[in-house]
Amino acid sequence: MKTMLELQVSLDFDCCSCQNWVGVTVKCSGKGLESGLRKVAAVKVPCPTCGNVNQLYFEPSGTVRAVAPVSGVGAFPEPSVN
């Protein structure tokens, strides 16, 4: 019987909007971790300073690959009046 691999990863990055430092701890689990730590995962993290959401791409080893702003979180198109 196989056991599922779980990792707790601490990540630090600069917010895309305000450039303030953000620290977050995430738990990674699943079958994708069995094939090695070079996989890339993604998580949306709100900045505690400005409130804008960052898309954080990282390796389960703790290496941050990229950070991008998330636009339109929760936004819905407005219906046309005509």
mmCIF file as gemmi writes it, N, C-alpha and C atoms, coordinates in Angstrom:
data_model
loop_
_atom_site.group_PDB
_atom_site.id
_atom_site.type_symbol
_atom_site.label_atom_id
_atom_site.label_alt_id
_atom_site.label_comp_id
_atom_site.label_asym_id
_atom_site.label_entity_id
_atom_site.label_seq_id
_atom_site.pdbx_PDB_ins_code
_atom_site.Cartn_x
_atom_site.Cartn_y
_atom_site.Cartn_z
_atom_site.occupancy
_atom_site.B_iso_or_equiv
_atom_site.pdbx_formal_charge
_atom_site.auth_seq_id
_atom_site.auth_asym_id
_atom_site.pdbx_PDB_model_num
ATOM 1 N N . MET Axp A 1 ? 0.828 -1.178 0 1 0 ? 1 A 1
ATOM 2 C CA . MET Axp A 1 ? 0 0 0 1 0 ? 1 A 1
ATOM 3 C C . MET Axp A 1 ? 0.879 1.251 0 1 0 ? 1 A 1
ATOM 4 N N . LYS Axp A 2 ? 0.616 2.168 -0.936 1 0 ? 2 A 1
ATOM 5 C CA . LYS Axp A 2 ? 1.384 3.4 -1.021 1 0 ? 2 A 1
ATOM 6 C C . LYS Axp A 2 ? 0.819 4.455 -0.087 1 0 ? 2 A 1
ATOM 7 N N . THR Axp A 3 ? 1.715 5.252 0.494 1 0 ? 3 A 1
ATOM 8 C CA . THR Axp A 3 ? 1.275 6.379 1.288 1 0 ? 3 A 1
ATOM 9 C C . THR Axp A 3 ? 1.435 7.653 0.47 1 0 ? 3 A 1
ATOM 10 N N . MET Axp A 4 ? 0.518 8.588 0.659 1 0 ? 4 A 1
ATOM 11 C CA . MET Axp A 4 ? 0.572 9.832 -0.091 1 0 ? 4 A 1
ATOM 12 C C . MET Axp A 4 ? 1.605 10.759 0.534 1 0 ? 4 A 1
ATOM 13 N N . LEU Axp A 5 ? 2.427 11.356 -0.298 1 0 ? 5 A 1
ATOM 14 C CA . LEU Axp A 5 ? 3.456 12.273 0.153 1 0 ? 5 A 1
ATOM 15 C C . LEU Axp A 5 ? 2.845 13.639 0.44 1 0 ? 5 A 1
ATOM 16 N N . GLU Axp A 6 ? 3.208 14.231 1.576 1 0 ? 6 A 1
ATOM 17 C CA . GLU Axp A 6 ? 2.772 15.573 1.936 1 0 ? 6 A 1
ATOM 18 C C . GLU Axp A 6 ? 3.984 16.391 2.349 1 0 ? 6 A 1
ATOM 19 N N . LEU Axp A 7 ? 4.002 17.644 1.908 1 0 ? 7 A 1
ATOM 20 C CA . LEU Axp A 7 ? 5.076 18.555 2.266 1 0 ? 7 A 1
ATOM 21 C C . LEU Axp A 7 ? 4.476 19.862 2.753 1 0 ? 7 A 1
ATOM 22 N N . GLN Axp A 8 ? 5.116 20.467 3.72 1 0 ? 8 A 1
ATOM 23 C CA . GLN Axp A 8 ? 4.752 21.812 4.14 1 0 ? 8 A 1
ATOM 24 C C . GLN Axp A 8 ? 5.882 22.722 3.678 1 0 ? 8 A 1
ATOM 25 N N . VAL Axp A 9 ? 5.544 23.743 2.887 1 0 ? 9 A 1
ATOM 26 C CA . VAL Axp A 9 ? 6.55 24.589 2.252 1 0 ? 9 A 1
ATOM 27 C C . VAL Axp A 9 ? 6.341 26.039 2.665 1 0 ? 9 A 1
ATOM 28 N N . SER Axp A 10 ? 7.411 26.69 3.114 1 0 ? 10 A 1
ATOM 29 C CA . SER Axp A 10 ? 7.366 28.116 3.431 1 0 ? 10 A 1
ATOM 30 C C . SER Axp A 10 ? 7.954 28.887 2.258 1 0 ? 10 A 1
ATOM 31 N N . LEU Axp A 11 ? 7.207 29.91 1.794 1 0 ? 11 A 1
ATOM 32 C CA . LEU Axp A 11 ? 7.608 30.679 0.621 1 0 ? 11 A 1
ATOM 33 C C . LEU Axp A 11 ? 7.597 32.17 0.941 1 0 ? 11 A 1
ATOM 34 N N . ASP Axp A 12 ? 8.568 32.894 0.428 1 0 ? 12 A 1
ATOM 35 C CA . ASP Axp A 12 ? 8.655 34.345 0.583 1 0 ? 12 A 1
ATOM 36 C C . ASP Axp A 12 ? 8.727 34.97 -0.796 1 0 ? 12 A 1
ATOM 37 N N . PHE Axp A 13 ? 7.989 36.065 -1.001 1 0 ? 13 A 1
ATOM 38 C CA . PHE Axp A 13 ? 8.009 36.763 -2.289 1 0 ? 13 A 1
ATOM 39 C C . PHE Axp A 13 ? 7.564 38.2 -2.09 1 0 ? 13 A 1
ATOM 40 N N . ASP Axp A 14 ? 7.781 39.028 -3.109 1 0 ? 14 A 1
ATOM 41 C CA . ASP Axp A 14 ? 7.335 40.416 -3.095 1 0 ? 14 A 1
ATOM 42 C C . ASP Axp A 14 ? 6.009 40.522 -3.825 1 0 ? 14 A 1
ATOM 43 N N . CYS Axp A 15 ? 5.068 41.261 -3.249 1 0 ? 15 A 1
ATOM 44 C CA . CYS Axp A 15 ? 3.761 41.471 -3.866 1 0 ? 15 A 1
ATOM 45 C C . CYS Axp A 15 ? 3.936 42.183 -5.202 1 0 ? 15 A 1
ATOM 46 N N . CYS Axp A 16 ? 3.175 41.753 -6.202 1 0 ? 16 A 1
ATOM 47 C CA . CYS Axp A 16 ? 3.248 42.36 -7.536 1 0 ? 16 A 1
ATOM 48 C C . CYS Axp A 16 ? 2.721 43.79 -7.552 1 0 ? 16 A 1
ATOM 49 N N . SER Axp A 17 ? 1.828 44.124 -6.627 1 0 ? 17 A 1
ATOM 50 C CA . SER Axp A 17 ? 1.208 45.451 -6.627 1 0 ? 17 A 1
ATOM 51 C C . SER Axp A 17 ? 1.961 46.468 -5.784 1 0 ? 17 A 1
ATOM 52 N N . CYS Axp A 18 ? 2.263 46.124 -4.53 1 0 ? 18 A 1
ATOM 53 C CA . CYS Axp A 18 ? 2.867 47.1 -3.62 1 0 ? 18 A 1
ATOM 54 C C . CYS Axp A 18 ? 4.334 46.821 -3.312 1 0 ? 18 A 1
ATOM 55 N N . GLN Axp A 19 ? 4.87 45.712 -3.801 1 0 ? 19 A 1
ATOM 56 C CA . GLN Axp A 19 ? 6.264 45.322 -3.615 1 0 ? 19 A 1
ATOM 57 C C . GLN Axp A 19 ? 6.636 44.998 -2.172 1 0 ? 19 A 1
ATOM 58 N N . ASN Axp A 20 ? 5.656 44.889 -1.271 1 0 ? 20 A 1
ATOM 59 C CA . ASN Axp A 20 ? 5.955 44.502 0.105 1 0 ? 20 A 1
ATOM 60 C C . ASN Axp A 20 ? 6.193 43.006 0.184 1 0 ? 20 A 1
ATOM 61 N N . TRP Axp A 21 ? 6.982 42.613 1.174 1 0 ? 21 A 1
ATOM 62 C CA . TRP Axp A 21 ? 7.335 41.218 1.395 1 0 ? 21 A 1
ATOM 63 C C . TRP Axp A 21 ? 6.115 40.46 1.9 1 0 ? 21 A 1
ATOM 64 N N . VAL Axp A 22 ? 5.901 39.263 1.358 1 0 ? 22 A 1
ATOM 65 C CA . VAL Axp A 22 ? 4.816 38.386 1.774 1 0 ? 22 A 1
ATOM 66 C C . VAL Axp A 22 ? 5.417 37.019 2.097 1 0 ? 22 A 1
ATOM 67 N N . GLY Axp A 23 ? 5.03 36.457 3.211 1 0 ? 23 A 1
ATOM 68 C CA . GLY Axp A 23 ? 5.454 35.113 3.583 1 0 ? 23 A 1
ATOM 69 C C . GLY Axp A 23 ? 4.222 34.236 3.732 1 0 ? 23 A 1
ATOM 70 N N . VAL Axp A 24 ? 4.291 33.038 3.204 1 0 ? 24 A 1
ATOM 71 C CA . VAL Axp A 24 ? 3.152 32.128 3.261 1 0 ? 24 A 1
ATOM 72 C C . VAL Axp A 24 ? 3.67 30.704 3.434 1 0 ? 24 A 1
ATOM 73 N N . THR Axp A 25 ? 2.899 29.881 4.139 1 0 ? 25 A 1
ATOM 74 C CA . THR Axp A 25 ? 3.212 28.46 4.281 1 0 ? 25 A 1
ATOM 75 C C . THR Axp A 25 ? 2.076 27.675 3.649 1 0 ? 25 A 1
ATOM 76 N N . VAL Axp A 26 ? 2.417 26.769 2.739 1 0 ? 26 A 1
ATOM 77 C CA . VAL Axp A 26 ? 1.408 25.963 2.053 1 0 ? 26 A 1
ATOM 78 C C . VAL Axp A 26 ? 1.7 24.481 2.267 1 0 ? 26 A 1
ATOM 79 N N . LYS Axp A 27 ? 0.651 23.691 2.196 1 0 ? 27 A 1
ATOM 80 C CA . LYS Axp A 27 ? 0.798 22.236 2.301 1 0 ? 27 A 1
ATOM 81 C C . LYS Axp A 27 ? 0.579 21.647 0.911 1 0 ? 27 A 1
ATOM 82 N N . CYS Axp A 28 ? 1.547 20.901 0.433 1 0 ? 28 A 1
ATOM 83 C CA . CYS Axp A 28 ? 1.462 20.236 -0.865 1 0 ? 28 A 1
ATOM 84 C C . CYS Axp A 28 ? 1.221 18.751 -0.628 1 0 ? 28 A 1
ATOM 85 N N . SER Axp A 29 ? 0.323 18.183 -1.396 1 0 ? 29 A 1
ATOM 86 C CA . SER Axp A 29 ? 0.098 16.746 -1.304 1 0 ? 29 A 1
ATOM 87 C C . SER Axp A 29 ? -0.442 16.246 -2.628 1 0 ? 29 A 1
ATOM 88 N N . GLY Axp A 30 ? -0.299 14.958 -2.855 1 0 ? 30 A 1
ATOM 89 C CA . GLY Axp A 30 ? -0.857 14.364 -4.06 1 0 ? 30 A 1
ATOM 90 C C . GLY Axp A 30 ? 0.128 13.493 -4.808 1 0 ? 30 A 1
ATOM 91 N N . LYS Axp A 31 ? -0.396 12.857 -5.845 1 0 ? 31 A 1
ATOM 92 C CA . LYS Axp A 31 ? 0.399 11.923 -6.628 1 0 ? 31 A 1
ATOM 93 C C . LYS Axp A 31 ? 1.52 12.601 -7.405 1 0 ? 31 A 1
ATOM 94 N N . GLY Axp A 32 ? 1.355 13.867 -7.754 1 0 ? 32 A 1
ATOM 95 C CA . GLY Axp A 32 ? 2.373 14.575 -8.527 1 0 ? 32 A 1
ATOM 96 C C . GLY Axp A 32 ? 3.699 14.692 -7.817 1 0 ? 32 A 1
ATOM 97 N N . LEU Axp A 33 ? 3.704 14.647 -6.497 1 0 ? 33 A 1
ATOM 98 C CA . LEU Axp A 33 ? 4.95 14.756 -5.745 1 0 ? 33 A 1
ATOM 99 C C . LEU Axp A 33 ? 5.796 13.496 -5.83 1 0 ? 33 A 1
ATOM 100 N N . GLU Axp A 34 ? 5.175 12.379 -6.162 1 0 ? 34 A 1
ATOM 101 C CA . GLU Axp A 34 ? 5.904 11.109 -6.229 1 0 ? 34 A 1
ATOM 102 C C . GLU Axp A 34 ? 6.948 11.095 -7.336 1 0 ? 34 A 1
ATOM 103 N N . SER Axp A 35 ? 6.727 11.891 -8.374 1 0 ? 35 A 1
ATOM 104 C CA . SER Axp A 35 ? 7.654 11.877 -9.507 1 0 ? 35 A 1
ATOM 105 C C . SER Axp A 35 ? 8.817 12.844 -9.329 1 0 ? 35 A 1
ATOM 106 N N . GLY Axp A 36 ? 8.949 13.452 -8.172 1 0 ? 36 A 1
ATOM 107 C CA . GLY Axp A 36 ? 10.093 14.313 -7.907 1 0 ? 36 A 1
ATOM 108 C C . GLY Axp A 36 ? 9.688 15.719 -7.531 1 0 ? 36 A 1
ATOM 109 N N . LEU Axp A 37 ? 10.668 16.475 -7.047 1 0 ? 37 A 1
ATOM 110 C CA . LEU Axp A 37 ? 10.401 17.816 -6.549 1 0 ? 37 A 1
ATOM 111 C C . LEU Axp A 37 ? 10.532 18.9 -7.617 1 0 ? 37 A 1
ATOM 112 N N . ARG Axp A 38 ? 10.723 18.55 -8.871 1 0 ? 38 A 1
ATOM 113 C CA . ARG Axp A 38 ? 10.874 19.555 -9.927 1 0 ? 38 A 1
ATOM 114 C C . ARG Axp A 38 ? 9.53 19.951 -10.546 1 0 ? 38 A 1
ATOM 115 N N . LYS Axp A 39 ? 8.443 19.494 -9.999 1 0 ? 39 A 1
ATOM 116 C CA . LYS Axp A 39 ? 7.118 19.892 -10.462 1 0 ? 39 A 1
ATOM 117 C C . LYS Axp A 39 ? 6.863 21.33 -10.05 1 0 ? 39 A 1
ATOM 118 N N . VAL Axp A 40 ? 5.937 21.992 -10.733 1 0 ? 40 A 1
ATOM 119 C CA . VAL Axp A 40 ? 5.565 23.362 -10.386 1 0 ? 40 A 1
ATOM 120 C C . VAL Axp A 40 ? 4.097 23.373 -9.962 1 0 ? 40 A 1
ATOM 121 N N . ALA Axp A 41 ? 3.844 24.001 -8.829 1 0 ? 41 A 1
ATOM 122 C CA . ALA Axp A 41 ? 2.485 24.153 -8.32 1 0 ? 41 A 1
ATOM 123 C C . ALA Axp A 41 ? 2.145 25.638 -8.324 1 0 ? 41 A 1
ATOM 124 N N . ALA Axp A 42 ? 0.863 25.948 -8.188 1 0 ? 42 A 1
ATOM 125 C CA . ALA Axp A 42 ? 0.427 27.339 -8.165 1 0 ? 42 A 1
ATOM 126 C C . ALA Axp A 42 ? -0.602 27.537 -7.068 1 0 ? 42 A 1
ATOM 127 N N . VAL Axp A 43 ? -0.564 28.723 -6.476 1 0 ? 43 A 1
ATOM 128 C CA . VAL Axp A 43 ? -1.532 29.072 -5.435 1 0 ? 43 A 1
ATOM 129 C C . VAL Axp A 43 ? -1.77 30.578 -5.506 1 0 ? 43 A 1
ATOM 130 N N . LYS Axp A 44 ? -2.999 30.99 -5.216 1 0 ? 44 A 1
ATOM 131 C CA . LYS Axp A 44 ? -3.338 32.412 -5.164 1 0 ? 44 A 1
ATOM 132 C C . LYS Axp A 44 ? -3.19 32.883 -3.724 1 0 ? 44 A 1
ATOM 133 N N . VAL Axp A 45 ? -2.413 33.971 -3.54 1 0 ? 45 A 1
ATOM 134 C CA . VAL Axp A 45 ? -2.121 34.476 -2.202 1 0 ? 45 A 1
ATOM 135 C C . VAL Axp A 45 ? -2.449 35.966 -2.14 1 0 ? 45 A 1
ATOM 136 N N . PRO Axp A 46 ? -3.377 36.364 -1.262 1 0 ? 46 A 1
ATOM 137 C CA . PRO Axp A 46 ? -3.646 37.792 -1.102 1 0 ? 46 A 1
ATOM 138 C C . PRO Axp A 46 ? -2.533 38.457 -0.294 1 0 ? 46 A 1
ATOM 139 N N . CYS Axp A 47 ? -2.197 39.677 -0.669 1 0 ? 47 A 1
ATOM 140 C CA . CYS Axp A 47 ? -1.189 40.441 0.056 1 0 ? 47 A 1
ATOM 141 C C . CYS Axp A 47 ? -1.821 40.994 1.33 1 0 ? 47 A 1
ATOM 142 N N . PRO Axp A 48 ? -1.186 40.782 2.49 1 0 ? 48 A 1
ATOM 143 C CA . PRO Axp A 48 ? -1.758 41.312 3.73 1 0 ? 48 A 1
ATOM 144 C C . PRO Axp A 48 ? -1.667 42.837 3.823 1 0 ? 48 A 1
ATOM 145 N N . THR Axp A 49 ? -0.82 43.46 3.007 1 0 ? 49 A 1
ATOM 146 C CA . THR Axp A 49 ? -0.65 44.908 3.053 1 0 ? 49 A 1
ATOM 147 C C . THR Axp A 49 ? -1.67 45.628 2.179 1 0 ? 49 A 1
ATOM 148 N N . CYS Axp A 50 ? -1.758 45.243 0.886 1 0 ? 50 A 1
ATOM 149 C CA . CYS Axp A 50 ? -2.632 45.966 -0.047 1 0 ? 50 A 1
ATOM 150 C C . CYS Axp A 50 ? -3.905 45.203 -0.41 1 0 ? 50 A 1
ATOM 151 N N . GLY Axp A 51 ? -3.948 43.9 -0.131 1 0 ? 51 A 1
ATOM 152 C CA . GLY Axp A 51 ? -5.141 43.109 -0.414 1 0 ? 51 A 1
ATOM 153 C C . GLY Axp A 51 ? -5.222 42.549 -1.818 1 0 ? 51 A 1
ATOM 154 N N . ASN Axp A 52 ? -4.326 42.953 -2.701 1 0 ? 52 A 1
ATOM 155 C CA . ASN Axp A 52 ? -4.344 42.404 -4.058 1 0 ? 52 A 1
ATOM 156 C C . ASN Axp A 52 ? -3.863 40.955 -4.049 1 0 ? 52 A 1
ATOM 157 N N . VAL Axp A 53 ? -4.365 40.173 -5.008 1 0 ? 53 A 1
ATOM 158 C CA . VAL Axp A 53 ? -4.065 38.744 -5.047 1 0 ? 53 A 1
ATOM 159 C C . VAL Axp A 53 ? -2.923 38.472 -6.02 1 0 ? 53 A 1
ATOM 160 N N . ASN Axp A 54 ? -1.977 37.651 -5.585 1 0 ? 54 A 1
ATOM 161 C CA . ASN Axp A 54 ? -0.825 37.24 -6.382 1 0 ? 54 A 1
ATOM 162 C C . ASN Axp A 54 ? -0.96 35.763 -6.742 1 0 ? 54 A 1
ATOM 163 N N . GLN Axp A 55 ? -0.631 35.42 -7.977 1 0 ? 55 A 1
ATOM 164 C CA . GLN Axp A 55 ? -0.55 34.016 -8.394 1 0 ? 55 A 1
ATOM 165 C C . GLN Axp A 55 ? 0.898 33.608 -8.202 1 0 ? 55 A 1
ATOM 166 N N . LEU Axp A 56 ? 1.133 32.676 -7.296 1 0 ? 56 A 1
ATOM 167 C CA . LEU Axp A 56 ? 2.48 32.252 -6.942 1 0 ? 56 A 1
ATOM 168 C C . LEU Axp A 56 ? 2.746 30.878 -7.538 1 0 ? 56 A 1
ATOM 169 N N . TYR Axp A 57 ? 3.802 30.773 -8.355 1 0 ? 57 A 1
ATOM 170 C CA . TYR Axp A 57 ? 4.208 29.497 -8.949 1 0 ? 57 A 1
ATOM 171 C C . TYR Axp A 57 ? 5.473 29.055 -8.23 1 0 ? 57 A 1
ATOM 172 N N . PHE Axp A 58 ? 5.489 27.816 -7.736 1 0 ? 58 A 1
ATOM 173 C CA . PHE Axp A 58 ? 6.62 27.364 -6.938 1 0 ? 58 A 1
ATOM 174 C C . PHE Axp A 58 ? 6.843 25.87 -7.1 1 0 ? 58 A 1
ATOM 175 N N . GLU Axp A 59 ? 8.058 25.452 -6.767 1 0 ? 59 A 1
ATOM 176 C CA . GLU Axp A 59 ? 8.399 24.034 -6.72 1 0 ? 59 A 1
ATOM 177 C C . GLU Axp A 59 ? 8.179 23.55 -5.293 1 0 ? 59 A 1
ATOM 178 N N . PRO Axp A 60 ? 7.798 22.301 -5.107 1 0 ? 60 A 1
ATOM 179 C CA . PRO Axp A 60 ? 7.629 21.763 -3.75 1 0 ? 60 A 1
ATOM 180 C C . PRO Axp A 60 ? 8.907 21.822 -2.909 1 0 ? 60 A 1
ATOM 181 N N . SER Axp A 61 ? 10.045 22.047 -3.546 1 0 ? 61 A 1
ATOM 182 C CA . SER Axp A 61 ? 11.302 22.201 -2.805 1 0 ? 61 A 1
ATOM 183 C C . SER Axp A 61 ? 11.374 23.551 -2.101 1 0 ? 61 A 1
ATOM 184 N N . GLY Axp A 62 ? 10.452 24.482 -2.446 1 0 ? 62 A 1
ATOM 185 C CA . GLY Axp A 62 ? 10.452 25.809 -1.844 1 0 ? 62 A 1
ATOM 186 C C . GLY Axp A 62 ? 10.979 26.89 -2.757 1 0 ? 62 A 1
ATOM 187 N N . THR Axp A 63 ? 11.363 26.552 -3.97 1 0 ? 63 A 1
ATOM 188 C CA . THR Axp A 63 ? 11.86 27.528 -4.931 1 0 ? 63 A 1
ATOM 189 C C . THR Axp A 63 ? 10.69 28.241 -5.598 1 0 ? 63 A 1
ATOM 190 N N . VAL Axp A 64 ? 10.671 29.574 -5.477 1 0 ? 64 A 1
ATOM 191 C CA . VAL Axp A 64 ? 9.639 30.368 -6.145 1 0 ? 64 A 1
ATOM 192 C C . VAL Axp A 64 ? 10.045 30.537 -7.597 1 0 ? 64 A 1
ATOM 193 N N . ARG Axp A 65 ? 9.184 30.139 -8.516 1 0 ? 65 A 1
ATOM 194 C CA . ARG Axp A 65 ? 9.465 30.241 -9.952 1 0 ? 65 A 1
ATOM 195 C C . ARG Axp A 65 ? 8.999 31.565 -10.527 1 0 ? 65 A 1
ATOM 196 N N . ALA Axp A 66 ? 7.787 32.023 -10.134 1 0 ? 66 A 1
ATOM 197 C CA . ALA Axp A 66 ? 7.245 33.265 -10.672 1 0 ? 66 A 1
ATOM 198 C C . ALA Axp A 66 ? 6.115 33.764 -9.781 1 0 ? 66 A 1
ATOM 199 N N . VAL Axp A 67 ? 5.882 35.066 -9.854 1 0 ? 67 A 1
ATOM 200 C CA . VAL Axp A 67 ? 4.759 35.687 -9.168 1 0 ? 67 A 1
ATOM 201 C C . VAL Axp A 67 ? 4.094 36.62 -10.171 1 0 ? 67 A 1
ATOM 202 N N . ALA Axp A 68 ? 2.773 36.511 -10.29 1 0 ? 68 A 1
ATOM 203 C CA . ALA Axp A 68 ? 2.038 37.34 -11.245 1 0 ? 68 A 1
ATOM 204 C C . ALA Axp A 68 ? 0.789 37.882 -10.571 1 0 ? 68 A 1
ATOM 205 N N . PRO Axp A 69 ? 0.369 39.083 -10.975 1 0 ? 69 A 1
ATOM 206 C CA . PRO Axp A 69 ? -0.878 39.609 -10.407 1 0 ? 69 A 1
ATOM 207 C C . PRO Axp A 69 ? -2.073 38.835 -10.949 1 0 ? 69 A 1
ATOM 208 N N . VAL Axp A 70 ? -3.076 38.668 -10.112 1 0 ? 70 A 1
ATOM 209 C CA . VAL Axp A 70 ? -4.319 38.029 -10.539 1 0 ? 70 A 1
ATOM 210 C C . VAL Axp A 70 ? -5.302 39.161 -10.807 1 0 ? 70 A 1
ATOM 211 N N . SER Axp A 71 ? -5.768 39.26 -12.043 1 0 ? 71 A 1
ATOM 212 C CA . SER Axp A 71 ? -6.706 40.322 -12.378 1 0 ? 71 A 1
ATOM 213 C C . SER Axp A 71 ? -8.111 39.767 -12.453 1 0 ? 71 A 1
ATOM 214 N N . GLY Axp A 72 ? -9.05 40.576 -12.062 1 0 ? 72 A 1
ATOM 215 C CA . GLY Axp A 72 ? -10.452 40.197 -12.184 1 0 ? 72 A 1
ATOM 216 C C . GLY Axp A 72 ? -10.913 39.159 -11.19 1 0 ? 72 A 1
ATOM 217 N N . VAL Axp A 73 ? -10.285 39.06 -10.019 1 0 ? 73 A 1
ATOM 218 C CA . VAL Axp A 73 ? -10.711 38.087 -9.024 1 0 ? 73 A 1
ATOM 219 C C . VAL Axp A 73 ? -12.108 38.462 -8.556 1 0 ? 73 A 1
ATOM 220 N N . GLY Axp A 74 ? -13.039 37.562 -8.765 1 0 ? 74 A 1
ATOM 221 C CA . GLY Axp A 74 ? -14.404 37.792 -8.329 1 0 ? 74 A 1
ATOM 222 C C . GLY Axp A 74 ? -15.184 38.76 -9.195 1 0 ? 74 A 1
ATOM 223 N N . ALA Axp A 75 ? -14.577 39.268 -10.242 1 0 ? 75 A 1
ATOM 224 C CA . ALA Axp A 75 ? -15.259 40.231 -11.102 1 0 ? 75 A 1
ATOM 225 C C . ALA Axp A 75 ? -16.119 39.509 -12.126 1 0 ? 75 A 1
ATOM 226 N N . PHE Axp A 76 ? -17.274 40.067 -12.375 1 0 ? 76 A 1
ATOM 227 C CA . PHE Axp A 76 ? -18.172 39.524 -13.376 1 0 ? 76 A 1
ATOM 228 C C . PHE Axp A 76 ? -18.428 40.592 -14.418 1 0 ? 76 A 1
ATOM 229 N N . PRO Axp A 77 ? -18.594 40.21 -15.679 1 0 ? 77 A 1
ATOM 230 C CA . PRO Axp A 77 ? -18.911 41.206 -16.69 1 0 ? 77 A 1
ATOM 231 C C . PRO Axp A 77 ? -20.251 41.86 -16.392 1 0 ? 77 A 1
ATOM 232 N N . GLU Axp A 78 ? -20.303 43.167 -16.643 1 0 ? 78 A 1
ATOM 233 C CA . GLU Axp A 78 ? -21.547 43.893 -16.416 1 0 ? 78 A 1
ATOM 234 C C . GLU Axp A 78 ? -22.451 43.747 -17.63 1 0 ? 78 A 1
ATOM 235 N N . PRO Axp A 79 ? -23.736 43.482 -17.417 1 0 ? 79 A 1
ATOM 236 C CA . PRO Axp A 79 ? -24.623 43.328 -18.565 1 0 ? 79 A 1
ATOM 237 C C . PRO Axp A 79 ? -24.813 44.655 -19.306 1 0 ? 79 A 1
ATOM 238 N N . SER Axp A 80 ? -24.999 44.564 -20.595 1 0 ? 80 A 1
ATOM 239 C CA . SER Axp A 80 ? -25.22 45.727 -21.433 1 0 ? 80 A 1
ATOM 240 C C . SER Axp A 80 ? -26.623 46.282 -21.187 1 0 ? 80 A 1
ATOM 241 N N . VAL Axp A 81 ? -26.771 47.594 -21.274 1 0 ? 81 A 1
ATOM 242 C CA . VAL Axp A 81 ? -28.086 48.203 -21.085 1 0 ? 81 A 1
ATOM 243 C C . VAL Axp A 81 ? -28.928 48.174 -22.344 1 0 ? 81 A 1
ATOM 244 N N . ASN Axp A 82 ? -28.366 47.827 -23.477 1 0 ? 82 A 1
ATOM 245 C CA . ASN Axp A 82 ? -29.16 47.8 -24.71 1 0 ? 82 A 1
ATOM 246 C C . ASN Axp A 82 ? -29.568 46.442 -25.106 1 0 ? 82 A 1
